[in-house]
Amino acid sequence: MAHRPKRTFRQRRAHSSDSDDAEERSAEPEAPGEQAAPGPPEEGPPSGVGRAEVTDWRARARGPRGRGRVWASSRRAAGAAPRAEGSDVPESRMVDLSTDEESETHHSPESKDDHSSSSNSSSSLEEEFSSVVNIPDAAFIQAARRKRELARTQDDYISLDVKHTSIITGMKKNSDEDPESEPDDHEKRIPFTPKPQTLRQRMADETTPRNEETSEESQEDETQDIWERQQMRKAVKITEGRDLDLSYNSESQTVKKFDTSTSFPPVNLEIIKKQLNTRLTLLQDTHRSHLREYEKYIQDVKSSKSTIQKLENSSNQALNFKFYKSMKIYVENLIDCLNEKIIRIQEIESSMHALLLKQAMTFMKRRQDELKHESTYLQQLSRKAETSTNGSLAVGEKTPWILEEIESRRSQRRQARALSGNCDHQEGTSSDDELSSADMIDFQKTQGEILRDHKQIFEDVHDDFCNIQNILLKFQQWREKFPDSYYEAFISLCIPKLLNPLIRLQLIDWNPLKFDAVGLKQMPWFTSIEEYMASSMEDSKKEDGSDKKIMSAIINKTVIPRLTDFVEFIWDPLSTSQTTSLITHCTVILEELSTCGNEVSKGKQDLLKSIVLRVKKAIEDDVFIPLYPKSTIENKTSPHSKFQERQFWSSVKLFRNILLWNGLLPDDTLQELGLGKLLNRYLMTALLTASPGPDVVKKCSQIAAYLPAKWFQSSAMRTSIPQLENFIQFLLQSAQKLSRSEFRDEVKEIILILVKIKALNQAESFIEECHLDHLKSVIKEV
């Protein structure tokens, strides 16, 4: 609701509407040769006025081009208009007929409104021009100027209490045209700055202060009139609305009244019955529709209950999703951890392998060098012509020192055997793998540093990411909660790859060539995997993704490659202790593979192939049995005889180590290696050059003792294997020679050897040929 402006009690002026229309009219330009916009023609001064006055009037009409607006009022009669001070002529209004082009441009919208209402205000314009124009004198103008200067000096700011009558009159004009569309006070646009004025307008403002005062008074009156009319309109509208409501209520009440004078048509029973049937049908239809809606609501209730049940069960789905998400994050973190640590694991693994390889190469090179120097020395010793004149041998500078070192180590081994009570020992069957104290200290120091680094790899890692048991526990929870997704994800194929770095880390300190090495089944990772496999509740029909294959996959991908490296680069086939320990570990591994799967794995084939190749290499590089004249070797105390005996027993030792692989390597492979390459090529050569006697029988008995009994288990077997044919013929020749000599007791030992190797037909023929009937009982016992 608009605020009521402050009322000024002044004399009301007549014909305010005419003045409102005239206030918004712009002055027309008076340039020569141009005509103003359509409107009332300009009239001259009133009759009875002199030329000077006319000239002053015209000058005043063309005078200061200031505000460009015409201020007039038709409310006052000619005699009732107030007079200007010091003037005898009645004052009507100050008329400003500025023809400034700037004013025309600035007030073009207002001039258009004036053109539209020109027909209504023509009479008012005639009256204004016909009135006498009051021209103030110089004294009045000077006094007004001093008054304005005084006001400026007192107030150094621009007052905000400025009345823009142009906006008000414009709104008034619009309200006269359309009273219903008049906006309220709060909807009006309030300009906060005055419109820019031209130079003539400012000059006109300075010269007409009186007109401004008059216009301000008129503006206040007009504002008061506008507010009063607005309030009256609102009151009239409210009253009309109430009258309409009252009239509508009264009419509705009048309609509801029952008119007793109204006549109704006659009613009979059929009509009533028909209406009742119709009503009954409608009610039945409505009832059926309600029943259908009821059934629908029942179904909706059931559906809602099932939905609620599903939503309640969906919490399990959320838990499932949470578990899968946590498992995914765990596996990703585990893989990131292992990828970061695998490089360090490989470095430490390589360092340990290089250390052991260096030690093995040291032993092998030393043995080969010592064999070379000792053989050269004995050859030069047997050649009298190659000695110098003073009787000294032409040997190398290092040879005496090497021979002394060899003898020193042999003496130490003899003393150790004497202390242990092992007197039945042959020279050459010992493993010459002793290190000097300095080399041993250096080896232990390097090994300790490697193991120290090995323990520090996972110091900064949580147990859930480096402990195999904890890792398997995570997957066990998955298998127990969601077995279907577990097996569909083929976790049994992923676990060996995940555990590979951790198992390799535990195998860094594992040396299968040592007799005191930890067994594979005693290792922590092996027991953890066995427990994980044992806890599997998997159906036996499921073969793909079976957890039972986890162990075989780990052995194939992790253990066998490690073991193959030992066989190819570090294992010494001449060492019985290394061979025995290696066979023990290989037996466990291959048995585990056979229980986990029936198929022959590539890892197993690679391992057996590497064993065969290493044995062949040992036979070619390490077996050397020199041949000397009988006159030289008949003396058992001669260095030649001792050297030959050591080399022979060393070859027998290799023969034994090869045949220890019985059960792991195929029989035909063992027979080819042990019998074909070693026995027939090297050992038989040394036996043929030896003189028959107890020593030869002892050597043959030792060779036969190393032959696997599995090869001769068949009771129907009367002939030995083909690879032993040369050995059997040598035994028969030795028996014939010994039967004609004083060593007849050794003949029985030879017959026992023939019986053991299933050469029964040869033994019977020899007994019948030599008439050794007392030895037939030996054959019958078999």
MIKESE-88669 format. One line per field, with one value per residue (C-alpha): residue in one letter; x, y, z; residue number from 1. Coordinates in steps of 0.001 Angstrom, whole numbers. Example, Ala and Ser with C-alpha at 12.3 -4.5 7.8 and 13.67 -1.06 7.14 Angstrom:
BEGIN
code = A S
px = 12300 13670
py = -4500 -1060
pz = 7800 7140
pos = 1 2
END
This chain:
BEGIN
code = M A H R P K R T F R Q R R A H S S D S D D A E E R S A E P E A P G E Q A A P G P P E E G P P S G V G R A E V T D W R A R A R G P R G R G R V W A S S R R A A G A A P R A E G S D V P E S R M V D L S T D E E S E T H H S P E S K D D H S S S S N S S S S L E E E F S S V V N I P D A A F I Q A A R R K R E L A R T Q D D Y I S L D V K H T S I I T G M K K N S D E D P E S E P D D H E K R I P F T P K P Q T L R Q R M A D E T T P R N E E T S E E S Q E D E T Q D I W E R Q Q M R K A V K I T E G R D L D L S Y N S E S Q T V K K F D T S T S F P P V N L E I I K K Q L N T R L T L L Q D T H R S H L R E Y E K Y I Q D V K S S K S T I Q K L E N S S N Q A L N F K F Y K S M K I Y V E N L I D C L N E K I I R I Q E I E S S M H A L L L K Q A M T F M K R R Q D E L K H E S T Y L Q Q L S R K A E T S T N G S L A V G E K T P W I L E E I E S R R S Q R R Q A R A L S G N C D H Q E G T S S D D E L S S A D M I D F Q K T Q G E I L R D H K Q I F E D V H D D F C N I Q N I L L K F Q Q W R E K F P D S Y Y E A F I S L C I P K L L N P L I R L Q L I D W N P L K F D A V G L K Q M P W F T S I E E Y M A S S M E D S K K E D G S D K K I M S A I I N K T V I P R L T D F V E F I W D P L S T S Q T T S L I T H C T V I L E E L S T C G N E V S K G K Q D L L K S I V L R V K K A I E D D V F I P L Y P K S T I E N K T S P H S K F Q E R Q F W S S V K L F R N I L L W N G L L P D D T L Q E L G L G K L L N R Y L M T A L L T A S P G P D V V K K C S Q I A A Y L P A K W F Q S S A M R T S I P Q L E N F I Q F L L Q S A Q K L S R S E F R D E V K E I I L I L V K I K A L N Q A E S F I E E C H L D H L K S V I K E V
px = 0 1426 2425 339 2377 2414 -636 -186 -3152 -3197 -5842 -6980 -6598 -9149 -8598 -5684 -6124 -5443 -2341 -1166 -1463 309 3158 4460 4396 7799 8601 8722 11727 11392 14095 13351 11640 10706 7255 6693 4892 1141 -516 -2296 -839 1216 -731 674 502 -2868 -4367 -3584 30 2663 5509 8038 5986 5544 9240 9860 7258 8882 12278 10850 9230 12530 14450 16527 16163 16170 13856 12015 8734 5497 4114 400 -2736 -6374 -7826 -7549 -9786 -8119 -9060 -8156 -4549 -1943 29 3768 5461 5948 3750 321 -390 -2159 156 -989 2040 5561 5587 8893 8815 12390 13307 16594 17342 18944 15733 13797 16072 16087 12309 11228 9174 7296 6632 5077 2702 1910 1120 -1264 -3137 -2794 -6480 -7445 -5089 -5528 -7904 -5537 -2641 -4734 -5637 -2003 -709 -3508 -2567 -126 3450 5050 8728 10702 12916 16672 16409 14243 16628 19645 17903 17098 20712 21977 19477 20689 24345 23587 21855 24852 27307 25213 24560 27620 25659 22936 19602 17839 14395 13847 10432 10445 7177 7834 7528 4474 2719 3587 2035 -919 -1451 -1292 -3699 -6169 -5965 -6189 -7295 -7258 -3580 -2197 708 989 3513 5942 5849 6905 10401 12178 14982 17839 19611 18152 18173 21051 20207 21430 23130 19958 17991 20483 20360 16586 16724 18942 16734 13392 13623 10114 8753 10547 8937 5570 6202 7242 4027 2033 3957 3108 -563 -576 1114 -1501 -4265 -2799 -2564 -6142 -7441 -5547 -6963 -10470 -10089 -8938 -11822 -14290 -12851 -13067 -16631 -17649 -16071 -17992 -21227 -20660 -20088 -23189 -25308 -24025 -24756 -28210 -28964 -27714 -29821 -32792 -32256 -32096 -35521 -38236 -41073 -44266 -46110 -43985 -45815 -44076 -44899 -46904 -44934 -45805 -44282 -42530 -40611 -39505 -38556 -36588 -34777 -34000 -32652 -30558 -29278 -28599 -26669 -24580 -23866 -22934 -20600 -19082 -18744 -17027 -14647 -13915 -13255 -10862 -9109 -8999 -7402 -4945 -4078 -3585 -1171 575 968 2447 4760 5816 6571 8657 10447 11135 12469 14701 15931 16645 18552 20312 22338 24079 24821 26358 28491 29458 30416 32404 34238 35035 36198 38441 39808 40520 42316 44278 45426 46399 48436 50015 51025 52445 54454 55820 56651 58653 60475 61085 64061 65781 64939 66508 69647 70105 69310 71914 74476 74001 74127 77315 78938 78151 79174 82485 83139 82201 84392 87249 87038 86721 89607 91821 91110 91811 94986 96263 95493 97339 100432 100607 100220 102897 105227 104789 105308 108544 109531 109112 111265 114891 116023 114216 116094 118929 122581 122483 119525 116835 113499 112474 109168 107311 107811 104349 104392 106358 104220 101007 102165 103001 99596 97888 99796 99058 95309 95520 97354 94662 91950 93820 94060 90358 89444 91729 90033 86590 87578 87004 89979 88335 88763 90260 92485 90724 87219 87443 85929 88708 86572 88512 89031 91804 90994 91249 88969 86497 86361 85860 83091 81254 81524 80056 77311 76426 76065 73780 71593 71454 70183 67785 66139 65805 63785 60360 61161 58954 56061 53037 52669 49520 51656 54799 53603 52439 50083 48323 48019 46500 44113 42652 41977 40643 38019 37037 36774 34602 32244 31904 33160 31550 33261 36470 36676 35388 38274 40824 42547 44459 46329 46999 48286 51536 52403 51641 53671 56618 58693 58063 59015 62130 63069 62847 64891 67821 69399 68449 71315 70123 73753 74363 73553 72120 69873 66287 63901 61350 58416 59807 59799 57148 55744 55304 53323 51155 50238 49520 47140 45453 44970 43730 41072 39612 35998 36022 34081 36326 34606 35954 39240 39674 40897 41497 43373 45067 47281 48659 51593 52575 52389 54625 57146 57232 57502 59664 61447 62525 64172 66119 67129 68102 70507 72226 72519 73917 76417 77161 76693 79837 78977 82250 81029 79004 77635 76353 74910 73136 71618 70563 68936 67017 65526 64819 63018 60752 60009 59279 57114 55126 54657 53446 50827 49567 49239 49710 51000 54720 55650 58136 60006 60586 61881 64231 65565 66289 67847 70177 71225 72146 74107 76005 76943 78192 80286 81783 82697 84421 86248 86996 87654 91332 92998 96642 98237 101761 103944 103395 106908 106073 102757 103729 105405 102437 104454 105528 103921 102708 100830 99349 98250 96649 94857 93502 92227 90633 88776 87785 86168 84474 83137 81667 80246 78526 77163 75735 73950 72493 70063 68328 64619 64822 66558 65363 67185 68400 69865 71660 72964 74252 75987 77258 77945 78481 80506 82232 82547 83367 85449 87539 87182 87544 90695 92278 91185 92584 96017 96081 97469 94829 94739 92824 92949 91309 88595 87976 87577 85183 83187 82883 81684 79078 77911 77031 74857 71136 69451 66351 68051 68381 65122 63613 63775 63595 66610 69580 71642 72774 72174 74122 76194 77820 79073 82664 82653 81417 84095 86767 85440 85570 89127 90229 88560 90344 93697 93039 91810 95267 97056 97201 94258 91526 89388 88894 87290 84281 84016 83961 81221 79160 79571 78347 75360 74490 74465 72384 75105 73972 74572 78180 78758 77445 79557 82653 82018 81552 84581 86872 85279 84402 81557 81739 80615 77382 75671 76220 74202 71484 70971 69908
py = 0 3380 5737 8800 11897 14889 17028 20701 22859 25129 26563 23967 24903 24106 22089 20002 17427 20033 21155 17529 17123 20336 19688 16794 18656 19609 22857 22789 24067 27544 27345 29318 27414 24534 23769 22139 18902 18913 21006 24274 27184 29736 32885 36332 38580 39804 42924 46239 45418 47746 46926 46900 44525 42356 42415 41480 38793 37299 37523 35844 33156 32547 33306 30984 27537 25635 22954 22438 21846 23899 24475 25612 25189 25599 25377 29084 31692 34675 36941 34443 33822 35143 38083 38399 40659 44138 43501 44854 42202 39031 36003 32815 30594 30942 29659 28377 27858 26677 25510 23952 20861 19165 19586 18151 15128 14592 14804 13045 10422 13148 15036 11895 11762 15393 14743 12008 14355 17463 17553 17544 20297 22730 24912 25018 26181 28962 30134 30103 32072 34525 35234 38014 36856 38272 39186 39682 42740 42803 43386 40329 38209 39497 38764 35243 34720 35861 33590 30614 31442 31654 28281 26750 28043 26742 23290 21589 18543 17634 17192 13913 15462 16191 15856 14608 15894 14575 11013 11824 13683 10885 8394 10704 10853 7094 6794 9078 6861 3576 3987 252 -250 2402 957 1348 3618 761 -312 3060 3564 6113 7945 8834 11276 14098 13917 15763 19317 21455 24771 26676 24679 25509 29203 29079 27546 30346 33098 31656 30785 31992 29577 26746 27598 27714 24373 22760 23876 22573 19288 18773 19470 17055 14342 14824 14554 11403 9693 10612 9244 5994 5486 6206 3678 967 1652 1487 -1827 -3456 -2281 -3606 -7017 -7283 -6344 -9039 -11676 -10646 -10675 -14166 -15573 -14124 -15560 -19029 -18961 -17951 -20925 -23355 -22365 -24864 -23556 -25267 -24040 -26179 -29203 -32612 -35313 -38353 -41271 -44968 -48218 -49197 -45952 -46346 -49962 -49049 -46289 -48603 -51272 -48695 -47492 -51065 -51786 -48704 -49697 -53222 -51872 -49582 -52487 -54614 -51806 -51442 -55176 -54951 -52043 -53989 -56969 -54645 -53110 -56596 -57393 -54104 -54913 -58309 -56744 -54126 -56788 -58743 -55551 -54823 -58336 -57879 -54570 -56133 -58874 -56304 -55434 -58754 -57628 -54493 -56605 -58795 -55769 -54441 -57743 -57934 -54338 -54888 -58058 -56203 -53435 -55997 -57911 -54692 -53569 -57017 -56964 -53453 -54532 -57637 -55739 -53310 -56004 -58534 -56594 -56693 -60389 -61138 -59215 -61115 -64406 -63694 -62717 -65976 -67997 -66221 -66916 -70641 -70833 -69210 -71755 -74694 -73410 -73012 -76661 -77883 -75809 -76786 -80492 -80256 -78253 -80653 -83615 -82003 -81129 -84522 -86403 -84281 -84821 -88614 -88701 -86784 -88994 -92123 -90698 -90944 -89171 -85950 -85409 -82916 -83786 -83123 -85462 -82811 -82932 -80283 -79368 -76135 -73637 -74202 -78003 -78693 -76241 -77774 -81316 -80334 -78770 -81901 -84149 -81871 -82119 -85896 -86192 -84165 -86403 -89552 -88192 -87366 -90877 -92421 -90425 -91436 -95140 -95393 -97525 -99270 -96401 -96264 -93429 -91345 -91718 -88597 -85336 -82828 -79846 -78341 -74580 -72642 -70680 -67344 -68505 -69925 -66662 -64661 -66991 -66863 -63071 -62619 -65131 -63370 -60015 -61558 -63167 -59890 -58088 -60963 -60369 -56621 -56821 -56966 -55076 -52178 -54392 -55500 -59208 -59350 -58656 -60699 -63628 -66528 -67836 -64455 -64137 -67590 -66754 -63924 -66267 -68906 -66442 -65812 -69536 -70098 -67149 -67201 -70533 -70083 -66806 -68152 -71076 -69042 -66632 -69512 -68436 -71718 -70493 -67062 -68110 -69708 -66508 -64342 -66507 -66951 -63986 -64905 -68557 -67561 -65356 -68321 -70463 -68028 -69652 -73143 -75280 -78754 -79929 -79764 -82826 -80647 -78606 -78112 -80494 -79098 -80330 -78673 -75216 -72741 -72019 -75735 -76382 -73287 -74391 -77925 -76599 -74357 -77307 -79561 -77023 -76934 -78161 -78408 -81027 -83737 -83507 -80014 -80408 -76955 -74502 -77228 -76147 -79524 -78311 -75329 -77249 -78823 -75441 -73849 -76687 -76468 -72687 -71952 -74915 -76904 -73908 -73243 -76895 -76989 -74108 -76042 -79134 -77311 -74966 -75939 -79679 -81819 -85399 -86633 -85575 -88329 -86056 -83521 -86250 -87959 -84720 -83687 -87057 -86796 -83416 -84427 -87551 -85506 -82985 -85526 -87583 -84483 -83806 -87335 -87043 -83680 -84630 -87589 -85593 -85230 -81631 -79678 -78717 -82344 -83106 -80114 -81226 -84801 -83554 -81245 -84151 -86313 -83534 -82760 -86440 -86668 -83573 -85045 -88281 -86397 -83828 -85502 -89180 -89896 -93273 -93289 -96404 -97293 -100304 -103330 -103054 -99579 -100368 -103707 -101780 -100710 -98015 -96254 -92862 -94162 -97044 -94802 -92215 -94884 -96410 -93024 -92272 -95709 -95439 -91902 -93251 -96016 -93321 -91477 -94822 -95222 -91656 -92150 -95343 -93636 -91937 -95265 -94679 -91086 -91483 -94120 -97459 -97234 -93777 -95036 -98084 -95917 -93501 -95869 -99017 -97851 -94664 -95209 -98932 -100260 -97286 -96418 -98953 -102041 -100608 -100222 -103728 -105343 -103828 -105021 -108393 -110921 -111190 -110273 -106541 -107115 -109303 -106630 -103967 -106141 -106976 -103251 -102461 -105230 -103994 -100603 -102116 -101621 -104793 -103805 -104682 -108355 -109017 -111300 -114959 -116247 -114204 -116441 -113945 -110541 -107236 -106638 -103720 -106074 -108557 -107231 -107197 -110842 -111970 -110289 -112045 -115454 -114881 -113786 -116892 -119199 -117647 -117694 -121323 -122407 -120293 -120150 -117718 -120339 -118763 -115698 -117977 -118461 -114664 -114291 -116953 -115024 -111850 -113685 -115051 -111560 -110012 -112949 -114401 -117903 -119617 -118345 -119406 -122936 -123362 -122167 -124588 -127541 -126580 -126205 -129153 -126974 -129109 -127726 -124352 -125709 -125248 -121503 -121478 -123713 -121302 -118685
pz = 0 -967 1776 2055 1211 3451 2771 2084 2793 -149 -2373 -4853 -8489 -11119 -14260 -12925 -15642 -18296 -16511 -16210 -19941 -20581 -18184 -20235 -23534 -24933 -26583 -30354 -32291 -33807 -36424 -39565 -42257 -39944 -38592 -35179 -34599 -35121 -32496 -31974 -33956 -32128 -31396 -31071 -28101 -26913 -28344 -26661 -26017 -27444 -29797 -27044 -25073 -28130 -28727 -25085 -25338 -28398 -26794 -23741 -25886 -27624 -24517 -22404 -23793 -20597 -19405 -22692 -20943 -20864 -17422 -17491 -15470 -16648 -13152 -12419 -13928 -15479 -12620 -9888 -10988 -8588 -9646 -9748 -7347 -8730 -11774 -12684 -15215 -14005 -13945 -15613 -16046 -17310 -20877 -22214 -25936 -26320 -29750 -28742 -30810 -27813 -25871 -28762 -28917 -25173 -24775 -27912 -26002 -24207 -27421 -28871 -25944 -26494 -30159 -29187 -26890 -29028 -29926 -26236 -25209 -28140 -26219 -23262 -25442 -26953 -23489 -22392 -25347 -24999 -21397 -20513 -19947 -16842 -17459 -14258 -13997 -13420 -9675 -9232 -11251 -9275 -5986 -7127 -8091 -4685 -3029 -5033 -4356 -651 -757 -2487 67 2938 1467 2 -1115 -3554 -1869 -2489 -1922 -5596 -7136 -10708 -11919 -15383 -14167 -12082 -14880 -17304 -14938 -14490 -18218 -18456 -15573 -17347 -20417 -18531 -14925 -14243 -15184 -12830 -10754 -7016 -5400 -4655 -8331 -9676 -10964 -8828 -10655 -8308 -10628 -12679 -16428 -18158 -19185 -22016 -21605 -22476 -19936 -17185 -18213 -18086 -14581 -13358 -14827 -13743 -10028 -9509 -12072 -10269 -6963 -8628 -10349 -7052 -5402 -8359 -8197 -4551 -5248 -8141 -6055 -3376 -5983 -7490 -4074 -3230 -6528 -6008 -2579 -3872 -6663 -4258 -1915 -4793 -6021 -2582 -2160 -5568 -4800 -1545 -3264 -5859 -3176 -1277 -4390 -5353 -1901 -1875 -5297 -4317 -1196 -3247 -5577 -2695 -1429 -2231 -4237 -3146 -6141 -8479 -9925 -10438 -13002 -11847 -10324 -10664 -9363 -12598 -12741 -9154 -9728 -12838 -11020 -8128 -10490 -12210 -8882 -7779 -10968 -10455 -6872 -7925 -10570 -8008 -5585 -8204 -9033 -5335 -5112 -8017 -6370 -3116 -4825 -6509 -3165 -1701 -4516 -3975 -295 -1123 -3682 -1187 1408 -1074 -2046 1595 2004 -1013 277 3633 1880 -246 2833 2255 -1268 143 2452 -496 -2506 416 727 -2979 -2983 39 -1565 -4792 -2936 -916 -3999 -5778 -2780 -2503 -6157 -5825 -2781 -4468 -7654 -5602 -3617 -6396 -7746 -4391 -4004 -7364 -6431 -3177 -4880 -7539 -4905 -3015 -6215 -7303 -3922 -4049 -7686 -6887 -4151 -6417 -9212 -6764 -5721 -9290 -10592 -7699 -8235 -11939 -11387 -8729 -10984 -13814 -11741 -10056 -13344 -14975 -12068 -12202 -15939 -15606 -12748 -14887 -17672 -16745 -19882 -19031 -15783 -15594 -15069 -11358 -10956 -10354 -12169 -14640 -13003 -12728 -9958 -8450 -8657 -5429 -3480 -4885 -4109 -534 -89 -1470 871 3823 3243 2850 6152 7869 6444 7560 11072 11091 9923 12529 15262 14002 13780 10029 9039 6058 3661 250 -861 -3479 -2172 -42 -1230 -1469 -534 2352 2372 4000 7127 5275 2480 4972 6935 3753 2596 5904 6040 2579 3278 6532 4729 2139 4782 6706 3615 3035 6414 5841 2635 4275 7472 6384 5236 7213 7882 5774 2710 3439 5541 3401 6057 6360 2602 2296 5123 3032 143 2504 3730 133 -543 2528 1951 -1833 -3186 -6599 -7385 -5863 -8262 -11178 -10645 -10886 -7679 -7619 -10690 -9187 -5771 -7081 -8924 -5914 -3544 -5909 -4609 -970 -1488 -3393 -481 1908 -483 -581 2478 1302 -38 -1129 -1453 2289 4360 7130 4826 5928 4247 1862 3930 7053 5481 6715 3263 2540 5731 5148 1655 2803 5472 2907 562 3343 4377 876 813 -2951 -4801 -6161 -9517 -10086 -11839 -13289 -10711 -8132 -5011 -5007 -7840 -5959 -4504 -7817 -9538 -6888 -7127 -10914 -11065 -8029 -6432 -9486 -11231 -8039 -7804 -11486 -10969 -8183 -10376 -13392 -11741 -8139 -7714 -7771 -8861 -7331 -3879 -2259 468 -2069 -4270 -1378 -109 -3616 -4267 -986 -1869 -5449 -4255 -1992 -4718 -7417 -5089 -4233 -7915 -8516 -5759 -7001 -10632 -12907 -15854 -16417 -15833 -17867 -14712 -13835 -17312 -17167 -13797 -14902 -18108 -16203 -13939 -16919 -18573 -15391 -14928 -18489 -17968 -14782 -16557 -19341 -17177 -13846 -14634 -15276 -14651 -15805 -17265 -16174 -16886 -14705 -13390 -12131 -10482 -8979 -6200 -4081 -2325 -5529 -6263 -9623 -8031 -5335 -7887 -10076 -7090 -6005 -9469 -9810 -6523 -7385 -10568 -8561 -6270 -9269 -10472 -7135 -7131 -10590 -9646 -6553 -8945 -9401 -9091 -10240 -13579 -16056 -15986 -19551 -18834 -15743 -17554 -20349 -17989 -15301 -17280 -20813 -20321 -16988 -16268 -19728 -20825 -17761 -14946 -17124 -18681 -15270 -14229 -17356 -16723 -13124 -12043 -10886 -7159 -4064 -4916 -8286 -6715 -4078 -6762 -8743 -5637 -4823 -8346 -8206 -4794 -6265 -8988 -8217 -7019 -8902 -12157 -11100 -9282 -11889 -10743 -14311 -15281 -16194 -18140 -16953 -18722 -21925 -20584 -18034 -20609 -20521 -16755 -16672 -19100 -16996 -13915 -15664 -16848 -13386 -11861 -14232 -13417 -9683 -9781 -10984 -8387 -4673 -4445 -4808 -2112 -4318 -6972 -4760 -4352 -8127 -8445 -5871 -7945 -11043 -9168 -7860 -11299 -12601 -14814 -13797 -17119 -17237 -13623 -14215 -17309 -15463 -12545 -14859 -16923 -13900 -12016 -9039 -7803 -4279 -5655 -7205 -3853 -4217 -7422 -5970 -3029 -5481
pos = 1 2 3 4 5 6 7 8 9 10 11 12 13 14 15 16 17 18 19 20 21 22 23 24 25 26 27 28 29 30 31 32 33 34 35 36 37 38 39 40 41 42 43 44 45 46 47 48 49 50 51 52 53 54 55 56 57 58 59 60 61 62 63 64 65 66 67 68 69 70 71 72 73 74 75 76 77 78 79 80 81 82 83 84 85 86 87 88 89 90 91 92 93 94 95 96 97 98 99 100 101 102 103 104 105 106 107 108 109 110 111 112 113 114 115 116 117 118 119 120 121 122 123 124 125 126 127 128 129 130 131 132 133 134 135 136 137 138 139 140 141 142 143 144 145 146 147 148 149 150 151 152 153 154 155 156 157 158 159 160 161 162 163 164 165 166 167 168 169 170 171 172 173 174 175 176 177 178 179 180 181 182 183 184 185 186 187 188 189 190 191 192 193 194 195 196 197 198 199 200 201 202 203 204 205 206 207 208 209 210 211 212 213 214 215 216 217 218 219 220 221 222 223 224 225 226 227 228 229 230 231 232 233 234 235 236 237 238 239 240 241 242 243 244 245 246 247 248 249 250 251 252 253 254 255 256 257 258 259 260 261 262 263 264 265 266 267 268 269 270 271 272 273 274 275 276 277 278 279 280 281 282 283 284 285 286 287 288 289 290 291 292 293 294 295 296 297 298 299 300 301 302 303 304 305 306 307 308 309 310 311 312 313 314 315 316 317 318 319 320 321 322 323 324 325 326 327 328 329 330 331 332 333 334 335 336 337 338 339 340 341 342 343 344 345 346 347 348 349 350 351 352 353 354 355 356 357 358 359 360 361 362 363 364 365 366 367 368 369 370 371 372 373 374 375 376 377 378 379 380 381 382 383 384 385 386 387 388 389 390 391 392 393 394 395 396 397 398 399 400 401 402 403 404 405 406 407 408 409 410 411 412 413 414 415 416 417 418 419 420 421 422 423 424 425 426 427 428 429 430 431 432 433 434 435 436 437 438 439 440 441 442 443 444 445 446 447 448 449 450 451 452 453 454 455 456 457 458 459 460 461 462 463 464 465 466 467 468 469 470 471 472 473 474 475 476 477 478 479 480 481 482 483 484 485 486 487 488 489 490 491 492 493 494 495 496 497 498 499 500 501 502 503 504 505 506 507 508 509 510 511 512 513 514 515 516 517 518 519 520 521 522 523 524 525 526 527 528 529 530 531 532 533 534 535 536 537 538 539 540 541 542 543 544 545 546 547 548 549 550 551 552 553 554 555 556 557 558 559 560 561 562 563 564 565 566 567 568 569 570 571 572 573 574 575 576 577 578 579 580 581 582 583 584 585 586 587 588 589 590 591 592 593 594 595 596 597 598 599 600 601 602 603 604 605 606 607 608 609 610 611 612 613 614 615 616 617 618 619 620 621 622 623 624 625 626 627 628 629 630 631 632 633 634 635 636 637 638 639 640 641 642 643 644 645 646 647 648 649 650 651 652 653 654 655 656 657 658 659 660 661 662 663 664 665 666 667 668 669 670 671 672 673 674 675 676 677 678 679 680 681 682 683 684 685 686 687 688 689 690 691 692 693 694 695 696 697 698 699 700 701 702 703 704 705 706 707 708 709 710 711 712 713 714 715 716 717 718 719 720 721 722 723 724 725 726 727 728 729 730 731 732 733 734 735 736 737 738 739 740 741 742 743 744 745 746 747 748 749 750 751 752 753 754 755 756 757 758 759 760 761 762 763 764 765 766 767 768 769 770 771 772 773 774 775 776 777 778 779 780 781 782
END
